Amino acid sequence: MPALACVDAATPPPSPGCVFARETSFPDASLPESFALSAGIVNRAGEGYEYAGVTAEKATAWSGDLSASLYKINGWGASYFSVNAMGNVSVRPNGVATMPHGEIDLMKVIKKVTEPKSGGGLGLQLPLIVRFPDVLRHRLESLNAAFESAIRSQGYNSHYQGVYPVKCNQDHYIVEDIVEFGRPFRFGLEAGSKPELLLAMSALCKGNPEAFLVCNGYKDREYISLALMARNLRINTFIVLEQEEELDLVIEMSRKLGVRPVIGLRAKLRTKHSGHFGSTSGEKGKFGLTTMQILSVVRRLERAEMLDCLQLLHFHIGSQIPSVELLSDGVGEAAQVYCELVRLGAGMKVLDIGGGLGIDYDGTLSKTSDMSVGYSLEEYAAAVVRSVQDACDRKFVRPPVLCSESGRALVSHHSVLVFEATPSLPTLKGATPGQHDLRFLMEGLSDETRSDYRRLSAAAARGDYDTCLAYTERLKQRCVEEFKEGSLGLEHLAAVDGLCELVGKVVAHANDAAGDQPAVRSYHVNLSIFKSIPDLWAIEQLFPIMPIHRLDERPAVRGVLSDLTCDSDGKVEKFIGGGRSLPLHECRKGQDYYLGMFLGGAYQEALGGLHNLFGNPNVVRVVQSDGPQCFAITGTVPGQSCADVLRAMQYEPALMFEVLRARVEECFHDGAAAEQEEEEDTVAHSLACSFHSTPYLVATPVADDDDDEWAHYYA
């Protein structure tokens, strides 16, 4: 049975085969040919179109388990995320070891954070970054446990001692947590610039004295001097040579400061990671020394009587190493270089395998995708230990201390970005063109356009949706051309646009009711892609995105996401699993709809820019507790205000406000004195509050804080 039937109340005769129904709420003379649904969707006077064929059984045949499968949470969640009985995302702070009563309901966290202070909440606005330090602790403990198990099982005669590369996320609390959680494991830090070196030095003053401070990146005299000072402060510092020329500075500054350096060098291996993240690997990589340069460094250190200072070999295959086969190949090559340096007389002690420990962004455990990895933590550690052990056994070399710079794998899981989403287009219900619009569908149209309209009606009556959509597009194009020529008014064009949009929605709903793919709808999201998910825009990195509630309901919509920025690239239209849209729910009137972006704890905050001056969102730290909610919020970091982001661009908000206040006084100089003063105060107060407000959209008015920094300007 066709889902569309003609309704004709206009002068032209009906097309053959049309089924008529009359809308008695409009005068006959005002109605042109229009559309109504005869299957799956019904037309109700004054309500437009809505679903009629969805049974209660179909609407309720859904569960949290089905949502977990749909969004692949059991794959990329890595045991830290699940769907609970309430249909909400739950966080498992200790992975699979988390007891059911210890799971944290993410929606309860959002409710606590967003509720007004008067109701016992924190009164914070979204978007919001929720950090779970317990997850971070578990990731660090799991990494060390994996290496400890591999070392023990293979009889490896040394130990593992990792470092966290602070470039992944330099947040003060994250670095402090890693130093604290890593103290039992001698876990250290890696720095790639002078500011990072300063923060690492400060943080490690509270860490394990044996923890490594690995100094990577290009270096000048100040950088090297700072690293040598760290050794004077009894911080276990390695200066890693990225270029051969840096050796001259190390020797010069060490003699000047009277500090014996501990030196590492980065080798440029032949092993190359073929994926996107392997661009810094191989012989033509950005960093590292060739074999000729390595030999040159050894000889120069020997001449300077400093060969014993060379104690660490570093290499980096690339981020997101997809397979243990590639990993074993690269580690094996580096282990041979290490053994050769031992043979040449260097005082080698540490093999730093760099980064590369990947995570499964799409839940596929694939070896061939930049978005996934085909191994577990345990398999990664076992491959590293085995490769080094084999090389050292062949050369009768004492195995080195193993070090890795595993940042992505440590911090990605512990951070969740939560934001609101709202459909940008209205639903079909209520979308019927009004009486005023309908009369323009026939008046003033050319004969060719009216002919296209009749063909469209006939295709609708037959239920020929492909033809119907083709004529819809053709009708729209003809009308646009006539509008450009001046033969149609704006009302005509709007009426045709409304009809074409309605037909498209009717066909989409009919296809959906028949089990076909639903139409894709655009959802506005209250965040900036460039600020909060920059890798998605820059390198097309995909992150798991899903609703954090209503997961016990069937998602009836497929959507793409559009952010707040005035930029066409500010959108998400590619999703894990290869999808070009995301299953979503219809938004309910008066209720917020929340989405979460997961596995974004590495790099996104560090790389995010200020496009359109959208600043840092609010951040909360949530830990597991024994209370009734199973969690406690231990800290908040307010997001940047409008004034904060303006200062970041070298504006001075206080001076800006003074300029605006002077203009207010200038514009309101007329009128009675009392009225003038009251109006000026109101406008000045509003301007001051605007500087203090968040750059993001606010769903409800926020009460003025007592500590408003602008209060003295309008008091």
Salt bridges, closest charged atoms under 4 A:
ASP28 OD1 - ARG22 NH1 3.53
GLU50 OE2 - ARG44 NH1 2.79
GLU50 OE1 - LYS429 NZ 3.63
GLU103 OE2 - ARG92 NE 3.29
GLU148 OE2 - ARG152 NH1 3.71
ASP171 OD1 - ARG131 NH2 3.74
GLU176 OE2 - HIS172 NE2 3.11
ASP177 OD2 - ARG621 NH1 2.83
GLU210 OE1 - ARG186 NH1 3.45
ASP220 OD2 - LYS194 NZ 2.99
GLU222 OE1 - LYS194 NZ 3.11
GLU242 OE1 - ARG266 NH1 3.70
GLU244 OE2 - ARG300 NH1 3.44
GLU246 OE1 - LYS219 NZ 3.60
ASP248 OD1 - ARG300 NH2 2.00
GLU252 OE1 - ARG221 NH2 3.12
GLU283 OE2 - ARG270 NE 3.60
ASP308 OD1 - ARG260 NH2 2.83
GLU325 OE2 - LYS367 NZ 3.39
GLU340 OE1 - ARG343 NH2 2.73
GLU340 OE2 - LYS395 NZ 3.05
ASP352 OD2 - HIS314 ND1 3.46
GLU405 OE2 - HIS314 ND1 3.81
GLU443 OE1 - ARG439 NH1 3.62
ASP452 OD1 - ARG455 NH1 3.42
ASP452 OD1 - ARG474 NE 3.41
ASP452 OD2 - ARG478 NE 2.30
ASP464 OD2 - ARG462 NH2 3.77
GLU501 OE2 - LYS505 NZ 3.00
GLU540 OE2 - LYS574 NZ 3.68
GLU553 OE1 - ARG550 NE 3.16
GLU553 OE2 - ARG588 NH2 2.77
ASP567 OD2 - HIS611 NE2 3.13
GLU573 OE2 - LYS571 NZ 3.44
GLU586 OE1 - ARG521 NH1 2.84
GLU605 OE1 - ARG131 NH2 2.49
ASP644 OD1 - ARG647 NH1 3.13
GLU658 OE1 - ARG661 NH2 3.13
GLU666 OE2 - ARG663 NE 3.91
ASP670 OD1 - HIS669 NE2 2.99
ASP704 OD2 - HIS685 NE2 3.37
ASP705 OD2 - HIS692 NE2 3.93
ASP708 OD1 - HIS692 ND1 3.98
GLU709 OE1 - ARG647 NH2 3.20
GLU709 OE2 - HIS692 ND1 3.93
